[in-house]
Amino acid sequence: MKKYYTIGPLVISLFGEHKKFKEFSKYFQGDILEDRSSNIDIEIKILDISKKDFEPKYYSSSIELTNDSFYKNESNFDYSVENLFENDKMTKLKIFPKNDTNIKKKIKNLINGVNLEEEFMNEIFSYKFFWSIFSLCLLKKEMIFVHGGAVSNSENNILFLGTGGCGKTSTSFKLLEGDYNYLFEDFGILDSKGNMYSCPKWMAIYQSDLKFGQSHLVKWFSNLSLKKRISWKLKVFLGGNPRKKVSPRKVLESKKIGVKSEIETIRFLVRSNCKKIKAKEINKKELVERTFSASFRELTPLYEIFSHPFAVSLDNKFPKFSEIEEKYKKIANQVFSNKKAILLEMPKKTSPNEIIELLRK
């Protein structure tokens, strides 16, 4: 059985023989594609481990390698990646779910109320695997991934950039209470012409996002089961900052999901020990450097993967990480060409309303 999807401008085919294919296609975060005449950018197959056909040249503890592809072992699944660096070839991903036979782990998960299906899908659709690979597929199309959030309306398309906890999500959801539409949170897709694409990656909602009372988040939380709400509030009471991954479509109405929009306003958010908010314009070179650092810190699994090939052999077709960085920054320079960016350095407890007030000035 094969299905077709799009994530941003990339076309993805999904094929499965494994019993988890139905679950996988349910959780898959792309938009269903009816017109199948487009070229496929990424092919994903969900297969039984007995279908493994990878023939490695080099071995390590959790990764197997050829000169241009790799096979990786994760806790709930294995996967292989081919054609990740050839611009004229379709990237091929094969996912091999593991059958969990660890009785102690099953009992522990049952006691803790862990949804095994959700745990499995969250591991696949994380920076540990899918979104890291997807970020490299974007480079093949002269596009980049950014760690940011974006909203748009008929008058302004705003891109927020920064590291985790800087206020991107809470500020975006405060703006969504008005006439702004949602484009992305956490994983943004930008093309070299300065356009932003809607991305369906599941958002991570923290208690720190909820505390400002944004209506969409409050409604989402109130719709959780009583058991989940009690568990959440208990973690808060004990000093935690609980988190839940959820599809944007579970939080927002379909009419609040935006479409491809050109970047008009850029705000890079930083929290520090300053006493009041400081705003200053930054040049393109600084913006590119900050954006790369804020984004690629999320892709730590790639550092492990790309260190292996050059440890076992210098005769391979893997790019060095410095080459990936160079290509990213080259495209980012095009993305941000003729764009004005403001750095907002803020006290730790700055609220979304205070950030929005600065946007209006």
C-alpha positions, 0 to 999 in steps of 0.5 A: 500500500502506497500513500503520497504526501507533501511537507512544504514543497517536498513530495514524499511517498509512504509504503508499508508491509509492516503491521505498524504501517497503519499507525505510521500513516495515521501519525505521518504529518504531511498533507495528503497529495492527490496529484501523483504526477510530481517527482518524489523527493523522499521515499519511506518504506516501513518494513519487517526487520527480516527485509533488511538488505543493507550490506555494510562495508564498515561497522560500529556499535550503533551504525553500519556504513557504506561509502555513501549510505548508513544503517542506524540502530535506535531503541524502538526501530532501525533505519537505513538512508540512501541517496541523501547527498545526490541532488538528482536522486530520490532519498530513500528511507527504510524503517524497521520497527522492533518487536518489544519483548521486554516484559519489565519495560512493558509493565513499567510503561503500563504503570506510568501510563505510557502510550507505546504507540505514541512513544514509538511515533514520537521517537521516529518523528523527532530530531533523532531521526526524521526531522534531521534527515528531512533538514538535509533533504531541504538543502538538496532543494536549495532550502533550509530548516530554521529553529523558529516559529512563524505566523502570517496575515494579510498585512505581515508575515512574522518569523521568530528565531532563537533557541528553545525557551526564548518565547517563540511559541508563547508569542506566536500563540498570543498573536494567533488569538487575533487574525494571524494564521499558523505557519510553523513552530519549532521546525521552519522551512524557508526557500532561497527566495525568502518564502516560509512554508507551513510545516505540520511537525507536531508542536511541543507544548510546555507548561511555560507556554500555557501560563500566559493563558493563550486561548488556543492552548487553554482550550487544548489543555481543557480537552485533555482527559481528566487523568492527563490534566491531573498528571500534568498539574501534579508535575507542575506542583512538583516544580516540573515543566511538563511537555506534550507533543501534539499536531497543530491540527489538534490545537488549531482549526484548519482555517488558522493554518496558513500557507506559503508566505514571504518573510516580512518581519524577523525577530531573533529572541534572546533571554538574558540577565538584562533589566529591560528589553533591548532591541537592535538591528543586526546585519545579515552575517550575524543573523545567518550565524545566529540562525545556524547555531540556534537551528543546528543545535537541534540536530545533534544526532547528525554530528554522531552520524557524520563523525563515523565515516571519516573515522573508519575511512577517508575514501567515502562520499559523505560530506564533512559537517563543515561542508554542510554548514557552508552550504546552509549558510550560503542558502541562508544568505540568499534567504535573508537577502534584503531582509531587516532583522531585529535582535530582542534581548529580553529579561528572563520573565518577559511576557508575550504581550511585551514582545508583541508591544515592541512588534507594533512600534 
